[in-house]
Amino acid sequence: MSTPTLSERPRKRRAINACILCRKSKVRCDGGRPCQRCTRNDTECQYFDAVRDGTEMRIERLEAEVEDLKAAMHVVHHPVSSTVTLPQDSPSFPVHGSPHDHHSVAGSTSELQWKQPSMKINAVQAGLITWEQATCWYQSFFSGSNYLIPVFCTATDTLESVVSRSPFLFDCIISVGCRAEEGCDSPIYHRMQSRLREHLTDVLVTTQTPSLEMIQAITVMAGYTENGMLLVALALRFAMQLRLEGAVEQLMDKISTRMGPISEEEKHLYRLARVWHGVCNLELFFSLDGGKMPATNLHTTSRRVRALANHPSRTSTDIRLLSQLELNILRSNAYISIARHSRDLDETSLRSTVRDTAIELSLWLEEWSTLICSDTVAPDRPRAMTNLRIQYEWALITLYLKALSVFGNLLMTDFQREMVRSAKEAAVRHLQHLLETPSTPSSADPLSPNQPAPPMYLSTFKWAIDFVWAKCAFSVLLVLKLALLLRDPLPSIILLLRDAHQVLEELHKITVGHIAYFQILQTSVDKCEGALREHMTRLQQAHGGEVVEMAGRGDAEDDFQEYAPSEFVFEWDFPGLNLRHVPLGWQDLFVDLDSVL
């Protein structure tokens, strides 16, 4: 809404007589009083009025107030319900603008006067932090967090661009960078978190049509909070409201019909597709490992994913995102099939599903390894390959344990015993990959005292989202539990415990502040060490001729096997924690003492 000025000016002079905010942001101003940009952003439009008299300015203010009153009355009698549709030729998504760009009535002071003005500016402008801090934390975010929440492009989402587009997104990025550099317990981080909650409340109350920046900000928040499932569902809802899935279909149409260089429109569509897939991928992670079915069914295929991976606009971060997306789709299909078998109790069909899924996962690893080795730049290739192997082993662990949970573990069949052993072997490999260094292949001993560099995967954990922390802590707890349950040779268990200690030590170096999952990991290692010490004492007593009942377990081992952190019970649904008693046969409960001592 803009009010006419008292005298018409030539159009070309409007760019010269820009308002103060448009000049400062270096964007085009239409010269209106107020201009359209300030009206959309619900900010005061000011000009350098050196030659205007006071009467003219009072008249314009009165006209603006009259228009505001008319607009407010229109809202009362005619509520606006706006939707965003995809044009057939050129989509126009609201990707530039603040979270307040899409109010049904812009500039209505009578309707929006309750809003806090601080939400229209970022944390630096509000005086919470300095520009030096913001720049440092922004760079920190794009040193690690952007790989875990892959909804950004470093070429597009620059510091200057984000500052001009969205205070919400800017504050969200800065908050995560602050967490990585200052720690979760720092006062400034808590102040930033409080500000993000204010941003989110403002969005939920005032927004009619969300912007792309809102979706990016909420997705980032979802990765670093215990309410991640709720926030990612909100981000998914906003993405559907913007019809980002339709943008993906338009992109695929252009890819299939393109004859020459890509257009700006196609680059824009790829950016929208990146955000859509990033939100869906995070929702898949939370659903598959959170004990619920995915909220959306992605209509895509491996060929479509490969087409996006080979697109000229893709980055190394996109390769990581698309590989995870395809992996999670494979996992989702397997879980649906396993759930169907749980109703039929058909072990033959279940065995076939597990075998077929394991083959698909193996092919996935081979194909994406080839793609990464041929495409990723040299400094990123080792870390990308390690991430790929860790994801593969995690998919196998959860697959085997999900299949095991179908029939329970009171009376185990040969198939179920095979699932337990396969899960333990995958967990051992997973632990080894956690400790890989750039100069050591996956088969090398990760405990070599001459390691030239810290483990690649663990060195990035100061940026890790809560899900990655939870998965790491659970995988270490699981491999130690299964090794004791299966009565692995004592030297093997000792080596696993040493590996677990090294993981703990590496994370202690980079952990800043209170991390709940770090404490879970530390407790797991301590309890396992106590159980192993008790087990070795009983073995020595038995070897010395004392009467010891080896079929049972001691108090320390019972305490370790019954250890089930509440985070793994209420926040996540990682399988295998109920494996406290595995009836594998009496002969498997005894150890060859000659091979131990």
C-alpha positions in Angstrom: 0.0 0.0 0.0 1.4 3.4 -1.0 -0.1 6.9 -0.8 0.3 9.2 -3.8 2.7 12.2 -3.4 1.5 15.8 -3.9 3.6 16.2 -7.0 4.4 13.6 -9.7 8.1 13.0 -10.3 9.7 11.5 -13.4 10.2 7.8 -12.9 13.9 7.9 -13.4 14.3 10.3 -10.4 12.8 7.8 -7.9 15.9 5.7 -7.9 17.9 8.8 -6.9 15.5 9.9 -4.2 15.5 6.6 -2.4 14.5 6.3 1.2 17.2 5.9 3.9 16.6 2.2 4.5 16.7 1.4 0.7 19.9 3.4 0.3 21.5 1.6 3.3 20.5 -1.8 1.9 21.5 -0.8 -1.6 18.3 -1.9 -3.2 15.9 -0.2 -5.6 13.4 2.1 -4.1 10.1 3.1 -5.9 10.2 6.6 -4.4 6.8 6.2 -2.8 6.1 7.7 0.6 6.2 5.2 2.2 7.9 3.0 -0.4 6.6 -0.5 -1.1 9.7 -2.2 0.5 9.3 -0.4 3.8 5.5 -1.1 3.7 6.1 -4.8 3.3 8.7 -4.9 6.0 6.4 -2.8 8.3 9.2 -0.3 9.0 9.2 3.5 9.1 10.1 4.9 5.7 12.2 8.0 6.1 13.7 10.4 3.5 16.2 13.2 3.5 13.6 16.0 3.2 15.7 19.0 3.0 13.4 21.1 0.8 9.9 20.0 2.0 7.9 22.1 4.4 6.2 20.9 7.5 2.7 21.3 6.1 3.3 18.9 3.2 4.8 16.3 5.6 1.8 16.6 8.0 -0.6 16.1 5.1 1.2 13.0 4.0 1.2 11.5 7.5 -2.6 12.1 7.8 -3.1 10.4 4.4 -1.1 7.4 5.6 -3.1 7.1 8.8 -6.3 7.2 6.9 -5.1 4.5 4.6 -4.1 2.4 7.6 -7.5 2.8 9.1 -9.2 1.7 5.9 -6.9 -1.3 5.6 -7.7 -2.3 9.2 -11.4 -2.1 8.6 -11.0 -4.2 5.5 -9.3 -6.9 7.5 -12.1 -7.0 10.0 -14.8 -7.4 7.3 -12.8 -9.3 4.7 -10.2 -11.7 6.2 -7.5 -12.5 3.7 -6.5 -16.1 3.1 -3.5 -16.0 0.8 -1.9 -19.0 -0.9 1.1 -19.3 -3.1 0.8 -21.0 -6.5 3.4 -22.1 -9.0 3.1 -20.2 -12.3 3.5 -22.4 -15.3 6.3 -20.5 -17.0 8.3 -18.8 -14.2 7.8 -19.6 -10.5 7.9 -16.6 -8.2 8.7 -17.7 -4.7 9.1 -15.2 -1.9 12.7 -15.9 -1.3 13.8 -12.3 -0.7 12.4 -10.6 2.3 12.1 -10.7 6.0 9.7 -12.9 7.9 7.2 -10.0 7.9 7.1 -9.6 4.1 3.8 -11.4 3.7 1.3 -10.0 6.1 -2.2 -9.8 4.8 -2.2 -6.1 5.8 1.2 -4.4 5.6 1.8 -1.5 7.8 -1.4 -1.7 9.7 -0.5 -0.1 13.0 -3.8 -0.8 14.6 -3.5 -4.6 14.0 0.2 -5.1 14.5 1.0 -2.6 17.2 1.5 -5.4 19.7 4.6 -6.8 17.9 8.0 -6.3 19.4 10.0 -3.9 17.2 13.2 -5.9 18.0 12.0 -8.8 15.8 12.4 -6.5 12.7 16.1 -6.2 13.3 18.9 -8.7 13.9 20.8 -9.4 17.1 23.6 -7.0 16.1 21.2 -4.1 15.4 19.5 -4.9 18.7 22.8 -4.6 20.5 23.1 -8.2 21.8 26.3 -8.9 19.9 28.9 -7.1 17.9 29.6 -7.4 14.2 32.9 -9.0 14.9 31.2 -11.7 16.9 28.6 -12.2 14.2 31.1 -12.5 11.5 33.2 -15.0 13.4 30.1 -17.2 14.3 28.7 -16.9 10.8 32.0 -18.3 9.4 32.0 -21.0 12.1 28.5 -22.1 11.0 29.6 -22.5 7.4 32.6 -24.5 8.5 30.6 -27.4 9.7 26.9 -26.9 10.4 26.0 -26.3 6.8 27.0 -29.9 6.0 24.6 -31.2 8.7 21.7 -28.9 7.8 22.3 -28.8 4.0 19.8 -26.1 3.0 22.3 -23.4 2.1 24.6 -22.5 -0.8 27.7 -20.6 0.2 27.5 -18.7 -3.1 24.0 -17.4 -2.4 23.7 -17.3 1.3 26.5 -14.9 2.0 26.6 -12.8 5.1 25.5 -9.6 3.3 22.7 -11.4 1.6 21.3 -13.1 4.7 21.5 -9.8 6.7 19.4 -8.0 4.1 16.9 -10.8 3.7 15.9 -12.1 7.1 16.8 -11.1 10.7 15.4 -14.5 11.8 17.7 -16.5 9.6 20.7 -14.4 10.4 20.1 -14.7 14.1 19.6 -18.5 13.8 22.9 -19.0 11.9 24.8 -16.8 14.4 23.3 -18.7 17.3 24.6 -22.1 16.0 28.0 -20.6 15.4 28.0 -19.2 18.9 27.1 -22.7 20.3 30.0 -24.2 18.4 32.6 -21.6 19.5 31.3 -20.6 23.0 29.5 -23.7 24.2 26.0 -24.6 25.2 26.4 -23.1 28.7 27.6 -19.7 27.6 25.3 -16.8 28.6 25.4 -15.2 25.2 24.2 -18.5 23.6 21.3 -18.6 26.0 20.4 -15.0 25.1 20.5 -15.9 21.4 18.3 -18.9 22.0 15.8 -16.7 23.8 15.8 -14.3 20.8 15.2 -17.2 18.4 12.1 -18.2 20.4 10.8 -14.7 20.1 11.5 -14.8 16.3 9.6 -18.2 16.1 6.7 -16.9 18.1 6.5 -13.8 15.9 6.4 -16.0 12.8 3.7 -18.3 14.1 1.4 -15.5 15.2 1.8 -13.0 12.3 2.8 -15.0 9.2 0.2 -15.6 6.5 2.6 -17.0 3.8 6.0 -18.2 4.9 9.2 -17.2 3.1 12.1 -19.5 2.1 14.3 -17.9 4.8 11.7 -18.9 7.5 11.9 -22.5 6.4 15.7 -22.5 6.4 15.8 -20.9 9.9 13.3 -23.3 11.4 15.1 -26.3 9.9 18.4 -25.1 11.5 16.6 -24.7 14.8 15.2 -28.3 14.5 18.7 -29.7 14.4 19.9 -28.1 17.6 17.0 -28.5 20.0 15.2 -31.3 21.8 12.0 -30.2 20.1 13.5 -31.1 16.7 10.6 -33.3 15.6 8.1 -30.6 16.2 10.2 -27.9 14.4 11.0 -30.0 11.4 7.3 -30.8 11.0 6.6 -27.0 11.0 9.3 -26.5 8.4 7.8 -29.3 6.3 4.4 -27.7 6.6 5.7 -24.3 5.5 7.6 -26.0 2.6 4.4 -27.6 1.5 2.6 -24.3 1.8 5.1 -22.8 -0.6 4.7 -25.8 -2.8 8.5 -26.5 -3.0 7.7 -30.0 -4.1 6.2 -28.5 -7.2 9.4 -26.6 -7.8 11.3 -29.9 -7.8 9.0 -31.2 -10.5 9.5 -28.1 -12.6 13.3 -28.5 -12.1 13.1 -32.1 -13.4 11.2 -31.0 -16.4 13.8 -28.4 -17.3 16.6 -30.9 -16.7 15.0 -33.4 -19.1 14.4 -30.8 -21.8 17.4 -28.5 -21.5 19.5 -28.3 -24.7 22.1 -25.6 -23.6 23.4 -23.8 -20.6 21.2 -23.6 -17.5 19.1 -20.5 -17.1 18.8 -18.3 -14.0 15.3 -19.7 -13.5 16.7 -23.3 -13.4 19.4 -22.2 -10.8 16.6 -20.7 -8.7 14.6 -23.9 -8.9 17.6 -25.9 -7.9 17.9 -23.7 -4.8 14.3 -24.4 -3.9 14.8 -28.1 -4.5 17.8 -28.1 -2.1 15.7 -26.6 0.7 12.8 -29.1 0.0 15.1 -32.1 0.1 17.0 -30.8 3.1 13.8 -30.5 5.1 12.5 -33.9 4.0 15.8 -35.6 4.7 15.9 -34.2 8.3 12.3 -35.3 8.8 13.2 -38.8 7.6 16.1 -39.0 10.1 13.9 -38.0 12.9 11.1 -40.3 11.9 13.1 -43.5 11.1 15.1 -43.2 14.3 12.4 -41.6 16.4 9.9 -44.5 16.2 7.4 -43.1 13.7 6.7 -43.4 10.0 7.8 -40.5 7.8 5.3 -37.7 7.4 5.7 -37.4 3.7 6.2 -39.9 0.8 8.9 -38.6 -1.5 8.0 -39.3 -5.1 11.5 -39.7 -6.4 13.8 -42.4 -7.9 17.5 -43.1 -8.0 17.7 -41.7 -11.5 16.2 -38.4 -10.4 18.6 -38.2 -7.5 21.5 -38.9 -9.8 20.3 -36.2 -12.1 20.3 -33.7 -9.3 23.7 -34.9 -8.2 25.1 -34.3 -11.7 23.5 -30.9 -12.1 25.9 -27.9 -12.7 24.5 -26.1 -9.7 25.2 -28.8 -7.2 27.9 -28.5 -4.6 29.8 -31.0 -2.4 27.2 -30.3 0.3 24.4 -31.3 -2.2 26.2 -34.6 -2.9 26.1 -35.3 0.8 22.4 -34.3 1.0 21.3 -36.4 -1.9 23.2 -39.5 -0.8 21.6 -39.3 2.6 18.2 -38.8 1.0 18.5 -41.9 -1.2 19.8 -43.9 1.8 16.9 -42.8 4.0 14.4 -43.7 1.3 15.9 -47.2 1.2 15.6 -47.4 5.0 12.0 -46.2 4.9 11.0 -48.8 2.4 12.7 -51.5 4.4 11.0 -50.4 7.7 7.6 -50.4 6.0 8.2 -54.0 4.7 9.4 -55.1 8.2 6.3 -53.7 9.8 4.2 -55.7 7.4 6.0 -58.9 8.3 5.5 -58.2 12.0 1.8 -58.6 11.4 2.2 -61.9 9.4 5.1 -63.3 11.5 6.6 -64.7 8.3 10.3 -65.3 8.9 11.0 -66.4 5.4 9.7 -63.2 3.9 11.4 -61.2 6.6 14.7 -62.9 5.8 14.2 -62.0 2.1 13.5 -58.4 3.0 16.7 -58.1 5.1 18.8 -59.7 2.4 17.4 -57.6 -0.4 17.8 -54.4 1.6 21.4 -55.3 2.6 22.2 -55.7 -1.1 20.6 -52.4 -2.0 22.6 -50.7 0.8 25.8 -52.2 -0.5 25.0 -51.0 -4.0 24.3 -47.6 -2.6 27.7 -47.4 -0.9 29.5 -48.5 -4.1 27.7 -46.1 -6.4 28.0 -43.0 -4.2 31.7 -43.9 -3.4 32.4 -43.8 -7.1 30.6 -40.5 -7.5 32.4 -38.9 -4.6 35.8 -40.1 -5.7 35.3 -38.7 -9.2 33.6 -35.5 -8.2 34.5 -34.1 -4.8 37.6 -31.9 -4.4 40.6 -33.5 -2.8 40.4 -31.9 0.7 36.8 -33.0 1.2 37.0 -36.5 -0.3 38.4 -38.4 2.7 35.8 -36.9 5.1 33.0 -37.5 2.6 34.0 -41.1 2.2 34.2 -41.6 6.0 30.7 -40.1 6.4 29.4 -42.4 3.7 30.8 -45.6 5.4 29.4 -44.5 8.8 26.0 -43.9 7.4 26.1 -47.3 5.6 27.0 -49.2 8.8 24.4 -47.3 10.8 21.8 -48.4 8.2 22.9 -52.0 8.6 22.8 -51.8 12.4 19.3 -50.5 12.5 18.1 -52.9 9.8 19.2 -56.0 11.6 17.9 -54.9 15.0 14.6 -53.8 13.5 14.2 -57.3 12.0 15.2 -58.8 15.3 12.5 -56.9 17.2 9.7 -58.4 15.1 9.6 -61.7 16.9 11.1 -60.6 20.3 14.1 -62.3 21.9 12.6 -64.8 24.4 13.2 -67.8 22.2 15.6 -67.0 19.5 15.8 -68.8 16.1 18.9 -69.2 14.1 17.8 -66.2 12.0 17.5 -64.0 15.0 20.9 -65.0 16.3 22.3 -64.2 12.9 20.7 -60.7 13.1 22.4 -60.1 16.5 25.8 -61.1 15.3 25.4 -59.1 12.1 24.4 -56.0 14.1 27.4 -56.4 16.3 29.8 -56.7 13.4 28.3 -53.6 11.8 28.6 -51.8 15.1 32.3 -52.7 15.4 33.0 -51.4 11.9 31.0 -48.3 12.8 33.2 -47.7 15.8 36.4 -48.1 13.7 35.1 -45.6 11.1 34.5 -43.1 13.9 38.3 -43.2 14.6 39.6 -43.0 11.1 42.2 -40.4 10.3 43.0 -38.8 6.9 46.2 -40.9 6.6 44.9 -44.2 7.8 42.7 -46.5 5.7 39.7 -48.1 7.2 41.5 -51.3 7.9 44.3 -49.7 9.8 44.6 -49.9 13.6 42.9 -46.7 14.8 44.8 -46.9 18.1 48.2 -46.3 16.5 50.2 -44.0 18.8 51.6 -42.1 15.8 48.4 -40.6 14.5 49.2 -37.5 12.5 45.7 -36.0 12.9 42.6 -36.4 15.0 39.8 -38.6 13.6 38.1 -36.8 10.8 34.5 -37.6 11.8 34.9 -36.8 15.5 36.9 -33.5 14.9 33.7 -31.9 13.5 31.5 -32.7 16.5 31.5 -29.2 17.9 29.0 -28.4 15.0 27.2 -31.7 15.4 23.4 -31.6 15.6 21.7 -33.4 18.5 20.8 -36.4 16.4 24.4 -37.0 15.5 25.4 -36.8 19.1 22.7 -39.3 20.1 23.6 -41.7 17.3 27.3 -41.7 18.3 26.6 -42.3 22.0 24.1 -45.1 21.2 26.4 -46.9 18.7 29.2 -47.0 21.3 26.9 -48.2 24.0 25.4 -50.8 21.7 28.7 -52.4 20.5 29.9 -52.7 24.1 26.6 -54.3 25.2 26.5 -56.8 22.3 30.2 -57.8 22.7 29.5 -58.7 26.4 26.1 -60.4 25.6 27.7 -62.5 22.9 30.6 -63.3 25.1 33.2 -62.2 22.6 36.8 -63.2 23.4 38.1 -61.1 26.2 40.9 -59.5 24.1 38.3 -58.3 21.6 36.2 -56.7 24.3 39.2 -55.0 25.7 40.1 -53.5 22.3 36.5 -52.3 21.9 36.6 -50.7 25.3 39.9 -49.0 24.4 38.3 -47.7 21.2 35.3 -46.4 23.2 37.8 -44.6 25.5 39.5 -43.0 22.6 36.1 -41.7 21.2 35.4 -40.3 24.6 38.8 -38.6 24.8 38.5 -37.1 21.3 35.0 -35.7 22.0 36.2 -34.3 25.3 38.8 -32.2 23.4 36.2 -30.4 21.3 33.2 -30.5 23.6 32.4 -27.0 24.9 29.8 -26.8 27.7 27.2 -29.3 28.8 26.3 -32.0 26.3 23.9 -34.6 27.6 25.0 -37.3 25.1 28.6 -36.8 26.1 27.6 -37.7 29.6 25.7 -40.7 28.3 28.8 -41.9 26.4 31.0 -41.4 29.5 28.6 -43.4 31.7 28.4 -46.2 29.1 32.2 -46.5 29.1 32.4 -46.5 32.9 29.7 -49.1 33.4 31.2 -51.3 30.7 34.6 -51.1 32.3 33.1 -52.1 35.6 31.3 -55.0 34.1 34.4 -56.2 32.3 36.5 -55.9 35.4 33.9 -58.0 37.3 33.8 -60.5 34.5 37.6 -60.9 34.4 37.6 -61.3 38.2 35.1 -64.2 38.0 37.1 -65.8 35.2 40.3 -65.7 37.3 38.5 -67.2 40.2 37.2 -70.0 38.1 40.6 -70.6 36.6 42.0 -70.7 40.2 39.7 -73.6 41.1 37.1 -71.6 43.0 33.4 -72.4 42.5 31.9 -69.7 40.3 28.6 -69.9 38.4 29.7 -68.7 35.0 26.3 -69.0 33.4 25.0 -66.0 35.4 26.0 -62.4 35.5 27.4 -60.2 38.2 25.9 -57.0 39.6 28.1 -54.7 37.6 27.2 -56.4 34.3 23.5 -56.4 35.2 23.8 -52.7 35.9 25.5 -52.1 32.5 23.0 -54.3 30.5 20.1 -52.6 32.1 21.4 -49.1 31.4 18.9 -47.4 29.1 19.3 -43.6 29.0 15.9 -41.8 29.0 17.0 -39.9 25.9 17.1 -43.2 24.0 13.7 -44.2 25.4 11.6 -41.1 25.1 13.3 -38.9 22.4 14.6 -41.6 20.1 13.6 -45.2 19.3 17.0 -46.8 18.6 16.6 -50.6 18.5 18.5 -53.1 20.6 18.4 -51.6 24.1 16.1 -54.4 25.2 18.7 -57.0 24.4 19.6 -57.6 28.0 19.3 -61.4 27.9 20.2 -63.2 24.7 19.5 -66.9 24.9 22.1 -68.1 22.4 22.6 -71.5 24.0 24.5 -72.7 27.1 27.6 -73.5 25.1 27.9 -69.9 24.1 28.0 -68.6 27.7 31.4 -70.1 28.4 34.8 -68.8 27.4 37.9 -70.8 26.5 40.1 -69.8 29.4 43.3 -70.9 27.6 42.6 -68.4 24.8 42.2 -65.6 27.4 45.0 -66.2 29.9 
